[in-house]
Amino acid sequence: MSDDKCKRCGECCRLTHPVTNADLGYCKHLKFNEDGTTTCLIYDDRINKIIYTQDGVVWYCTTIDKSKNKPKGCAYNE
């Protein structure tokens, strides 16, 4: 998958608890830039990395097409 559609909003890196639907905030590896965009600090080596754990639930980083997180306005979901 190409990154040419990405608006770098960071919403695909927002974590939601799969049982409680609680908003857990953004991935700890996401950097917020002054221009309003975001950058993944581990982008080149992110796939299948454990990025968060809570209550025995483990989140692994994946590509947007395999993610359960489907942010509104994301060009990849259109």
N, C-alpha and C positions, 0 to 999 in steps of 0.2 A: 504494500500500500504506500502511496506517495503522500508526503506531507504538504503538498502544494495547496490543499484546501484549508489547512489549519489556520484559524484566526488567532491562535495562541491565547485564548481566553482563560484556559486552565480549568474550565468546568468539568472536563472529563477526568480530572485528577481530584475531584471532590469525592470524599468517601461517605457512604451511607451504610449503616448497620443493616445486614440482610434480614434480621429478625425483628428488630424494634423500629427500623426505618429512621433511627436517630441520625442527624447530621453530625459527622465526625470531623468536619473541616476538610482542608486540603492535604494532600500528600506532603509529607515532611521534606520531600526532595524538590518541591515546586518553589521557584523563586519568582517573586513579583517584581517586575521591572518598572522603572519610573514612567515609561510611556504607556503603561496600562496592560502591556502584554506579560506573558509568563514564559519561563524557561525551565525545563526539567534539568536538574543538576546531574542526573545519572542517565540521561537519554540514551546514549549509545550502548549502555549495558543494563537497561531497565527491565527487559522482558523476563518474566518469571521470577523477578526479585521480590522477596517479602518486603512490603512497604508499610504494613501496619498489622498489629494484632490487638484484639480486645475480646474478652470473654470467651477465649478459645477459638475465635474466628480469625482466620488469617487471610489477608488480602495480598494478592500477587499482582504486580504490574503486568498489563497486557496491552495489546493494540486496541484502538478504538473500535474496530470491527468485531472484536471478541468481547468487548466490555459490556457489562450490564448497565453501565451508566450511559444514558442517552440524553445529554443536555439539549434543551430547547435552543434552536438557532444554530446548532452545530452543522456545518456543511456536510459532514460525513453521514448525518442522519437524514439528509434530504434525498 
